[in-house]
Amino acid sequence: MEEVKQIVSDIRNKIFRPIYFLMGDESYYIDKISEYVAQNVLTEEEKAFNQMVLYGKEITIEQIVSNAKRYPMMADKQVLIIKEAQHLSRTIEQLSTYAENPQESTVLVICYKYKTIDKRKKLYKTLMKHNGLIFQSKKLYENQVSEWIRLTLKSKGYSISHKASVLLVEYLGTDLGKISKELEKLEFILPKDTQITPDHIEEHIGISKDYNNFELKKAIGEKDVLKATRIIKYFAENPKDNPFVVTLALLQNFFSQLLQYHGLADHTPKNVASNLRINPYFVSEFQVAARNYPMKSVSSIISTLREMDLKGKGVGAGNMSQADLLKELLVKII
């Protein structure tokens, strides 16, 4: 992300902002920027007296301002990092008074995760006017995460097959923090210049390369009953690693996208990938599934999935096990 690179570059070159307001749904970059500030603004000797971490659950805006107004001891700067600042959402606007005249010798970092401040209000406008930095960390779409994985590994001397990156996204979702931890595990085990494959994912992370939601979705799209049956049998035998709710959510998303595919006038791969927000690699799956499931059938399946969602939550399901739910789900779809 170019904005992150610029922030890091400025800090490396000793160009500091008095306030870094880091906000948004994706916590990964918020953590990375705050960690970089913590590690690189002060020397190890200066940190003892001039670096402090406070938590939003435990403090008030008044306490933040009081600490921010302190002068550094035997250093040019002090660093004040406020983690979990989203817990101050009801009072965060009060910070605007300090933002109008921030202490130039203080580097104040506000980690405001999973939320954003209102751009129409005073705090946002004041930060923009008085040399504060506002960084909004947005969640990546699923089709963007595979590319993020590829670029992250490339920067560290690794490559990854497309199927392996898809497995990671299917299993871990779009949480970059979770994905990053698993990549670090692979980097620790595997030598540089390795291309990471589904076999590596299965061996070192524990994601089955053959029995996963990605393969189930593909089998259902192809109406490959035998393969789909084998996968749901595996899911039923390993329910903790393959929650019904996750499988259902993935299929709901798949058939909703398939309905959207049917509604497109232009079915060229580029247009499909753009409209469905998927990697072009997956376009062929939708082409196959569209031949197997006409629009009327897809609409009916989406209704079935909603019904199964209720059953998965115990509504009208009696004492159905996960195995029973999966069997009924497969029968009703195929």
PyMOL commands that set and color helices and strands:
alter all, ss='L'
color gray80, all
select helices_A, chain A and resi 2-12+27-40+44-50+61-68+85-88+92-100+122-129+142-154+162-172+176-189+198-204+213-221+225-237+244-263+269-276+280-292+295-312+322-333
alter helices_A, ss='H'
color red, helices_A
select strands_A, chain A and resi 19-24+51-55+78-83+106-113+133-136+159-160+195-196
alter strands_A, ss='S'
color yellow, strands_A
deselect
rebuild
show_as cartoon
